């Protein structure tokens, strides 16, 4: 199940980075390149974990992970 958490985490991080890319102006080429590479790395890492035996977690677990992530992001933006 541990690899399933890696898969779920990488999917969420990949989506989070995608949201950042949507907000970054097209003219900010270097930052976009860095974030794009991070997103590619997360996708590859998640696929590797899945290939190594990671299974999709039951629906409530990724939802709880997203909720916890949202809470952590909200707190981090405040401090």
N, CA, C and O atoms as a printed pandas DataFrame, in Angstrom:
     atom_number atom_name residue_name chain_id  residue_number  x_coord  y_coord  z_coord
0              1         N          UNK        A               1    0.823   -1.190    0.000
1              2        CA          UNK        A               1    0.000    0.000    0.000
2              3         C          UNK        A               1    0.868    1.255    0.000
3              4         O          UNK        A               1    0.423    2.317   -0.436
4              5         N          UNK        A               2    2.092    1.138    0.482
5              6        CA          UNK        A               2    2.971    2.299    0.539
6              7         C          UNK        A               2    3.202    2.920   -0.823
7              8         O          UNK        A               2    3.205    4.143   -0.960
8              9         N          UNK        A               3    3.398    2.077   -1.840
9             10        CA          UNK        A               3    3.600    2.612   -3.182
10            11         C          UNK        A               3    2.334    3.261   -3.716
11            12         O          UNK        A               3    2.399    4.163   -4.552
12            13         N          UNK        A               4    1.184    2.807   -3.239
13            14        CA          UNK        A               4   -0.075    3.448   -3.620
14            15         C          UNK        A               4   -0.122    4.887   -3.134
15            16         O          UNK        A               4   -0.653    5.760   -3.821
16            17         N          UNK        A               5    0.430    5.137   -1.952
17            18        CA          UNK        A               5    0.497    6.508   -1.440
18            19         C          UNK        A               5    1.437    7.353   -2.299
19            20         O          UNK        A               5    1.179    8.533   -2.536
20            21         N          UNK        A               6    2.523    6.746   -2.761
21            22        CA          UNK        A               6    3.443    7.469   -3.642
22            23         C          UNK        A               6    2.721    7.848   -4.933
23            24         O          UNK        A               6    2.819    8.985   -5.395
24            25         N          UNK        A               7    1.994    6.887   -5.513
25            26        CA          UNK        A               7    1.251    7.145   -6.750
26            27         C          UNK        A               7    0.246    8.274   -6.542
27            28         O          UNK        A               7    0.182    9.209   -7.340
28            29         N          UNK        A               8   -0.542    8.183   -5.464
29            30        CA          UNK        A               8   -1.564    9.201   -5.192
30            31         C          UNK        A               8   -0.941   10.569   -4.936
31            32         O          UNK        A               8   -1.448   11.586   -5.410
32            33         N          UNK        A               9    0.144   10.591   -4.195
33            34        CA          UNK        A               9    0.817   11.861   -3.898
34            35         C          UNK        A               9    1.371   12.494   -5.170
35            36         O          UNK        A               9    1.220   13.695   -5.393
36            37         N          UNK        A              10    2.011   11.678   -5.997
37            38        CA          UNK        A              10    2.576   12.216   -7.230
38            39         C          UNK        A              10    1.487   12.746   -8.152
39            40         O          UNK        A              10    1.688   13.764   -8.815
40            41         N          UNK        A              11    0.349   12.084   -8.208
41            42        CA          UNK        A              11   -0.762   12.577   -9.028
42            43         C          UNK        A              11   -1.232   13.942   -8.522
43            44         O          UNK        A              11   -1.502   14.848   -9.311
44            45         N          UNK        A              12   -1.326   14.077   -7.211
45            46        CA          UNK        A              12   -1.784   15.341   -6.649
46            47         C          UNK        A              12   -0.759   16.449   -6.862
47            48         O          UNK        A              12   -1.126   17.583   -7.167
48            49         N          UNK        A              13    0.508   16.131   -6.704
49            50        CA          UNK        A              13    1.560   17.131   -6.924
50            51         C          UNK        A              13    1.580   17.531   -8.399
51            52         O          UNK        A              13    1.734   18.708   -8.726
52            53         N          UNK        A              14    1.425   16.550   -9.286
53            54        CA          UNK        A              14    1.394   16.841  -10.724
54            55         C          UNK        A              14    0.241   17.800  -11.053
55            56         O          UNK        A              14    0.412   18.738  -11.831
56            57         N          UNK        A              15   -0.925   17.558  -10.459
57            58        CA          UNK        A              15   -2.077   18.444  -10.686
58            59         C          UNK        A              15   -1.814   19.831  -10.102
59            60         O          UNK        A              15   -2.162   20.839  -10.716
60            61         N          UNK        A              16   -1.207   19.884   -8.929
61            62        CA          UNK        A              16   -0.892   21.162   -8.276
62            63         C          UNK        A              16    0.058   21.976   -9.160
63            64         O          UNK        A              16   -0.120   23.183   -9.327
64            65         N          UNK        A              17    1.060   21.311   -9.718
65            66        CA          UNK        A              17    2.003   21.997  -10.595
66            67         C          UNK        A              17    1.303   22.470  -11.868
67            68         O          UNK        A              17    1.618   23.540  -12.390
68            69         N          UNK        A              18    0.361   21.681  -12.365
69            70        CA          UNK        A              18   -0.411   22.091  -13.526
70            71         C          UNK        A              18   -1.194   23.361  -13.254
71            72         O          UNK        A              18   -1.294   24.235  -14.116
72            73         N          UNK        A              19   -1.751   23.462  -12.049
73            74        CA          UNK        A              19   -2.475   24.681  -11.668
74            75         C          UNK        A              19   -1.531   25.880  -11.641
75            76         O          UNK        A              19   -1.907   26.978  -12.050
76            77         N          UNK        A              20   -0.308   25.671  -11.162
77            78        CA          UNK        A              20    0.678   26.761  -11.173
78            79         C          UNK        A              20    1.011   27.179  -12.600
79            80         O          UNK        A              20    1.147   28.367  -12.892
80            81         N          UNK        A              21    1.141   26.199  -13.480
81            82        CA          UNK        A              21    1.452   26.520  -14.871
82            83         C          UNK        A              21    0.355   27.357  -15.513
83            84         O          UNK        A              21    0.641   28.241  -16.319
84            85         N          UNK        A              22   -0.886   27.087  -15.164
85            86        CA          UNK        A              22   -1.991   27.865  -15.722
86            87         C          UNK        A              22   -1.948   29.313  -15.257
87            88         O          UNK        A              22   -2.403   30.210  -15.968
88            89         N          UNK        A              23   -1.408   29.543  -14.074
89            90        CA          UNK        A              23   -1.354   30.899  -13.521
90            91         C          UNK        A              23   -0.117   31.672  -13.971
91            92         O          UNK        A              23   -0.120   32.903  -13.991
92            93         N          UNK        A              24    0.939   30.943  -14.332
93            94        CA          UNK        A              24    2.181   31.613  -14.731
94            95         C          UNK        A              24    2.010   32.255  -16.107
95            96         O          UNK        A              24    1.528   31.615  -17.041
96            97         N          UNK        A              25    2.404   33.509  -16.224
97            98        CA          UNK        A              25    2.341   34.149  -17.551
98            99         C          UNK        A              25    3.246   33.417  -18.554
99           100         O          UNK        A              25    4.306   32.907  -18.191
100          101         N          UNK        A              26    2.824   33.377  -19.775
101          102        CA          UNK        A              26    3.585   32.706  -20.831
102          103         C          UNK        A              26    4.976   33.313  -20.970
103          104         O          UNK        A              26    5.924   32.617  -21.333
104          105         N          UNK        A              27    5.098   34.586  -20.689
105          106        CA          UNK        A              27    6.376   35.284  -20.846
106          107         C          UNK        A              27    7.419   34.870  -19.804
107          108         O          UNK        A              27    8.604   35.161  -19.969
108          109         N          UNK        A              28    7.000   34.208  -18.756
109          110        CA          UNK        A              28    7.937   33.806  -17.693
110          111         C          UNK        A              28    8.504   32.438  -18.073
111          112         O          UNK        A              28    8.186   31.420  -17.458
112          113         N          UNK        A              29    9.338   32.442  -19.087
113          114        CA          UNK        A              29    9.798   31.218  -19.728
114          115         C          UNK        A              29   10.606   30.323  -18.793
115          116         O          UNK        A              29   10.372   29.116  -18.742
116          117         N          UNK        A              30   11.542   30.890  -18.061
117          118        CA          UNK        A              30   12.411   30.068  -17.200
118          119         C          UNK        A              30   11.620   29.405  -16.090
119          120         O          UNK        A              30   11.827   28.225  -15.807
120          121         N          UNK        A              31   10.723   30.137  -15.459
121          122        CA          UNK        A              31    9.912   29.547  -14.384
122          123         C          UNK        A              31    8.996   28.460  -14.936
123          124         O          UNK        A              31    8.828   27.411  -14.315
124          125         N          UNK        A              32    8.409   28.712  -16.093
125          126        CA          UNK        A              32    7.531   27.719  -16.711
126          127         C          UNK        A              32    8.307   26.444  -17.033
127          128         O          UNK        A              32    7.792   25.337  -16.877
128          129         N          UNK        A              33    9.559   26.611  -17.487
129          130        CA          UNK        A              33   10.392   25.446  -17.806
130          131         C          UNK        A              33   10.677   24.621  -16.556
131          132         O          UNK        A              33   10.629   23.392  -16.595
132          133         N          UNK        A              34   10.970   25.289  -15.460
133          134        CA          UNK        A              34   11.256   24.589  -14.205
134          135         C          UNK        A              34   10.016   23.841  -13.720
135          136         O          UNK        A              34   10.098   22.662  -13.376
136          137         N          UNK        A              35    8.877   24.516  -13.693
137          138        CA          UNK        A              35    7.644   23.887  -13.208
138          139         C          UNK        A              35    7.223   22.744  -14.131
139          140         O          UNK        A              35    6.756   21.706  -13.661
140          141         N          UNK        A              36    7.386   22.929  -15.432
141          142        CA          UNK        A              36    7.064   21.862  -16.381
142          143         C          UNK        A              36    7.943   20.644  -16.140
143          144         O          UNK        A              36    7.456   19.513  -16.165
144          145         N          UNK        A              37    9.227   20.863  -15.907
145          146        CA          UNK        A              37   10.126   19.736  -15.642
146          147         C          UNK        A              37    9.756   19.043  -14.335
147          148         O          UNK        A              37    9.816   17.817  -14.244
148          149         N          UNK        A              38    9.379   19.811  -13.336
149          150        CA          UNK        A              38    8.941   19.222  -12.070
150          151         C          UNK        A              38    7.714   18.347  -12.298
151          152         O          UNK        A              38    7.616   17.253  -11.741
152          153         N          UNK        A              39    6.779   18.827  -13.116
153          154        CA          UNK        A              39    5.564   18.081  -13.398
154          155         C          UNK        A              39    5.897   16.774  -14.134
155          156         O          UNK        A              39    5.333   15.725  -13.823
156          157         N          UNK        A              40    6.789   16.837  -15.084
157          158        CA          UNK        A              40    7.226   15.635  -15.812
158          159         C          UNK        A              40    7.867   14.637  -14.848
159          160         O          UNK        A              40    7.591   13.439  -14.912
160          161         N          UNK        A              41    8.720   15.135  -13.957
161          162        CA          UNK        A              41    9.389   14.272  -12.982
162          163         C          UNK        A              41    8.382   13.593  -12.055
163          164         O          UNK        A              41    8.513   12.406  -11.754
164          165         N          UNK        A              42    7.381   14.342  -11.603
165          166        CA          UNK        A              42    6.357   13.757  -10.719
166          167         C          UNK        A              42    5.574   12.666  -11.442
167          168         O          UNK        A              42    5.303   11.610  -10.870
168          169         N          UNK        A              43    5.210   12.920  -12.696
169          170        CA          UNK        A              43    4.473   11.923  -13.474
170          171         C          UNK        A              43    5.298   10.653  -13.644
171          172         O          UNK        A              43    4.785    9.544  -13.492
172          173         N          UNK        A              44    6.574   10.822  -13.959
173          174        CA          UNK        A              44    7.462    9.663  -14.135
174          175         C          UNK        A              44    7.627    8.894  -12.822
175          176         O          UNK        A              44    7.611    7.663  -12.805
176          177         N          UNK        A              45    7.782    9.624  -11.746
177          178        CA          UNK        A              45    7.942    9.001  -10.435
178          179         C          UNK        A              45    6.696    8.195  -10.073
179          180         O          UNK        A              45    6.801    7.070   -9.585
180          181         N          UNK        A              46    5.525    8.766  -10.312
181          182        CA          UNK        A              46    4.283    8.066  -10.023
182          183         C          UNK        A              46    4.111    6.816  -10.867
183          184         O          UNK        A              46    3.664    5.782  -10.371
184          185         N          UNK        A              47    4.470    6.911  -12.151
185          186        CA          UNK        A              47    4.372    5.748  -13.034
186          187         C          UNK        A              47    5.346    4.656  -12.609
187          188         O          UNK        A              47    5.026    3.470  -12.688
188          189         N          UNK        A              48    6.525    5.051  -12.161
189          190        CA          UNK        A              48    7.506    4.073  -11.685
190          191         C          UNK        A              48    6.994    3.371  -10.435
191          192         O          UNK        A              48    7.155    2.159  -10.292
192          193         N          UNK        A              49    6.377    4.126   -9.532
193          194        CA          UNK        A              49    5.821    3.524   -8.320
194          195         C          UNK        A              49    4.690    2.568   -8.669
195          196         O          UNK        A              49    4.564    1.504   -8.061
196          197         N          UNK        A              50    3.873    2.937   -9.634
197          198        CA          UNK        A              50    2.776    2.062  -10.048
198          199         C          UNK        A              50    3.330    0.796  -10.708
199          200         O          UNK        A              50    2.831   -0.302  -10.461
200          201         N          UNK        A              51    4.346    0.944  -11.533
201          202        CA          UNK        A              51    4.961   -0.207  -12.188
202          203         C          UNK        A              51    5.626   -1.142  -11.177
203          204         O          UNK        A              51    5.737   -2.345  -11.414
204          205         N          UNK        A              52    6.064   -0.583  -10.056
205          206        CA          UNK        A              52    6.714   -1.378   -9.013
206          207         C          UNK        A              52    5.702   -2.058   -8.088
207          208         O          UNK        A              52    6.083   -2.725   -7.126
208          209         N          UNK        A              53    4.413   -1.886   -8.387
209          210        CA          UNK        A              53    3.397   -2.564   -7.582
210          211         C          UNK        A              53    2.441   -1.647   -6.865
211          212         O          UNK        A              53    1.577   -2.122   -6.129
212          213         N          UNK        A              54    2.563   -0.368   -7.049
213          214        CA          UNK        A              54    1.640    0.576   -6.413
214          215         C          UNK        A              54    0.236    0.402   -6.964
215          216         O          UNK        A              54    0.040    0.316   -8.176
216          217         N          UNK        A              55   -0.716    0.352   -6.088
217          218        CA          UNK        A              55   -2.116    0.181   -6.498
218          219         C          UNK        A              55   -2.886    1.453   -6.180
219          220         O          UNK        A              55   -2.500    2.235   -5.311
220          221         N          UNK        A              56   -3.989    1.642   -6.909
221          222        CA          UNK        A              56   -4.845    2.786   -6.616
222          223         C          UNK        A              56   -5.461    2.593   -5.235
223          224         O          UNK        A              56   -5.966    1.517   -4.914
224          225         N          UNK        A              57   -5.416    3.625   -4.439
225          226        CA          UNK        A              57   -5.970    3.565   -3.093
226          227         C          UNK        A              57   -7.493    3.670   -3.153
227          228         O          UNK        A              57   -8.035    4.225   -4.109
228          229         N          UNK        A              58   -8.189    3.145   -2.144
229          230        CA          UNK        A              58   -9.644    3.300   -2.098
230          231         C          UNK        A              58  -10.018    4.786   -2.115
231          232         O          UNK        A              58   -9.314    5.625   -1.552
232          233         N          UNK        A              59  -11.138    5.090   -2.771
233          234        CA          UNK        A              59  -11.571    6.478   -3.021
234          235         C          UNK        A              59  -11.471    7.425   -1.826
235          236         O          UNK        A              59  -11.051    8.568   -2.011
236          237         N          UNK        A              60  -11.830    7.016   -0.623
237          238        CA          UNK        A              60  -11.764    8.009    0.462
238          239         C          UNK        A              60  -10.347    8.486    0.781
239          240         O          UNK        A              60  -10.163    9.612    1.242
240          241         N          UNK        A              61   -9.362    7.650    0.545
241          242        CA          UNK        A              61   -8.001    8.018    0.953
242          243         C          UNK        A              61   -7.441    9.163    0.109
243          244         O          UNK        A              61   -6.974   10.146    0.685
244          245         N          UNK        A              62   -7.463    9.087   -1.234
245          246        CA          UNK        A              62   -6.973   10.247   -2.001
246          247         C          UNK        A              62   -7.776   11.521   -1.718
247          248         O          UNK        A              62   -7.227   12.623   -1.730
248          249         N          UNK        A              63   -9.085   11.360   -1.461
249          250        CA          UNK        A              63   -9.900   12.539   -1.140
250          251         C          UNK        A              63   -9.435   13.166    0.172
251          252         O          UNK        A              63   -9.355   14.389    0.281
252          253         N          UNK        A              64   -9.134   12.346    1.152
253          254        CA          UNK        A              64   -8.625   12.866    2.429
254          255         C          UNK        A              64   -7.245   13.494    2.241
255          256         O          UNK        A              64   -6.922   14.503    2.868
256          257         N          UNK        A              65   -6.441   12.891    1.377
257          258        CA          UNK        A              65   -5.120   13.461    1.100
258          259         C          UNK        A              65   -5.254   14.844    0.467
259          260         O          UNK        A              65   -4.513   15.762    0.817
260          261         N          UNK        A              66   -6.208   14.998   -0.475
261          262        CA          UNK        A              66   -6.430   16.313   -1.102
262          263         C          UNK        A              66   -6.898   17.329   -0.068
263          264         O          UNK        A              66   -6.471   18.483   -0.084
264          265         N          UNK        A              67   -7.777   16.894    0.830
265          266        CA          UNK        A              67   -8.274   17.779    1.885
266          267         C          UNK        A              67   -7.128   18.238    2.788
267          268         O          UNK        A              67   -7.009   19.422    3.102
268          269         N          UNK        A              68   -6.293   17.291    3.200
269          270        CA          UNK        A              68   -5.146   17.638    4.056
270          271         C          UNK        A              68   -4.184   18.559    3.320
271          272         O          UNK        A              68   -3.647   19.498    3.907
272          273         N          UNK        A              69   -3.967   18.292    2.036
273          274        CA          UNK        A              69   -3.083   19.134    1.229
274          275         C          UNK        A              69   -3.631   20.554    1.130
275          276         O          UNK        A              69   -2.888   21.529    1.252
276          277         N          UNK        A              70   -4.930   20.657    0.908
277          278        CA          UNK        A              70   -5.552   21.984    0.825
278          279         C          UNK        A              70   -5.412   22.751    2.122
279          280         O          UNK        A              70   -5.168   23.958    2.121
280          281         N          UNK        A              71   -5.567   22.048    3.224
281          282        CA          UNK        A              71   -5.413   22.679    4.536
282          283         C          UNK        A              71   -3.974   23.160    4.729
283          284         O          UNK        A              71   -3.744   24.277    5.195
284          285         N          UNK        A              72   -3.014   22.317    4.372
285          286        CA          UNK        A              72   -1.605   22.699    4.514
286          287         C          UNK        A              72   -1.267   23.898    3.630
287          288         O          UNK        A              72   -0.535   24.793    4.053
288          289         N          UNK        A              73   -1.797   23.921    2.401
289          290        CA          UNK        A              73   -1.548   25.058    1.509
290          291         C          UNK        A              73   -2.159   26.339    2.085
291          292         O          UNK        A              73   -1.544   27.404    2.034
292          293         N          UNK        A              74   -3.357   26.228    2.627
293          294        CA          UNK        A              74   -4.015   27.419    3.207
294          295         C          UNK        A              74   -3.201   27.964    4.374
295          296         O          UNK        A              74   -3.021   29.175    4.503
296          297         N          UNK        A              75   -2.715   27.073    5.214
297          298        CA          UNK        A              75   -1.889   27.500    6.363
298          299         C          UNK        A              75   -0.582   28.107    5.870
299          300         O          UNK        A              75   -0.145   29.141    6.374
300          301         N          UNK        A              76    0.042   27.464    4.882
301          302        CA          UNK        A              76    1.334   27.961    4.375
302          303         C          UNK        A              76    1.188   29.343    3.757
303          304         O          UNK        A              76    2.081   30.177    3.907
304          305         N          UNK        A              77    0.080   29.605    3.063
305          306        CA          UNK        A              77   -0.115   30.916    2.452
306          307         C          UNK        A              77   -0.327   31.999    3.506
307          308         O          UNK        A              77   -0.059   33.172    3.249
308          309         N          UNK        A              78   -0.795   31.623    4.666
309          310        CA          UNK        A              78   -1.056   32.592    5.737
310          311         C          UNK        A              78    0.222   32.970    6.487
311          312         O          UNK        A              78    0.290   34.034    7.102
312          313         N          UNK        A              79    1.232   32.101    6.436
313          314        CA          UNK        A              79    2.450   32.362    7.201
314          315         C          UNK        A              79    3.552   32.665    6.277
315          316         O          UNK        A              79    4.674   32.916    6.716
